Amino acid sequence: MIALIGREVSRAWSGGGLLLPVAFFLLVATLFPFAIGPDTVLLARIGGGVAWAAALLAALLPIERLVAPDIDNGVVDQLVVRGWSDGAIALAKTIGHWIGFAPTVMLAAAIAAALLGMDGRTLLMVEVGLLIGTPGLAALGVATAALVAGLRGAGAVAGLVMLPLALPLVIFGAGAIEGGLTALKLLGATSLLLTAGGPVVAGMAMRIGRG
């Protein structure tokens, strides 16, 4: 399991993958002040929503290479032959995907706090929310990648599938800035549900895809 997780993390961070979420996040955070204007109060209020939108898109960026290449190249078949279940493979991919993008997104949120006018408390709530919610985003990303593997234009289809399902995470995550503990509990429950169910759905989709 550790070796497979390490492989997923190495793939996520190769070819500039480590810096891509940070660059993307900072690009979004830089453009928003130009679009909204120099209203620091308004920027601070929407900063959490911007952070969560950027986190969602960062989880979506590598979705085409999470599952499909391993199915096409026979890697999943080899792992199954060696005794791995599809669910266990999906769980390892989920953990690797989370390690691959979540820490960099949290780092980028801290860097972007000044651009969005977030104070210390707001930044803390954003970081706590990202820590709680990004496992759910990772599980949803792997499940979506497994569902669209082999489809033509999988990236566009993945966006259509994943974005509506991720809305509760984004809403509760952004709402935690104002809603406090109650919103964090709702975020945690939603993230836990996705984290538990995502590998199961992904494993079933991978099994069907191999068949």
Buried (B, 14 or more C-beta within 10 A) or exposed (E): EEEBBEBBBEBBBEEEBBEBBBEBBBEBBEEBBEEBEEEEEEBBBBBBBBBBBBBBBBBBBBBBBBBBEBBEEEBBEEBBEEEBBBBBBBBBBBBBBBBBBBBBBBBBBEEBBEBBBBEEEBBEBBBBBBEBBBBBBBBBBBBBBBBBBEEEEBBEBBBEBBBEBBEBBBBBBBBBBEBEEEBBBBBBBBBBEBBEBBBBBBBBBBBEBEE
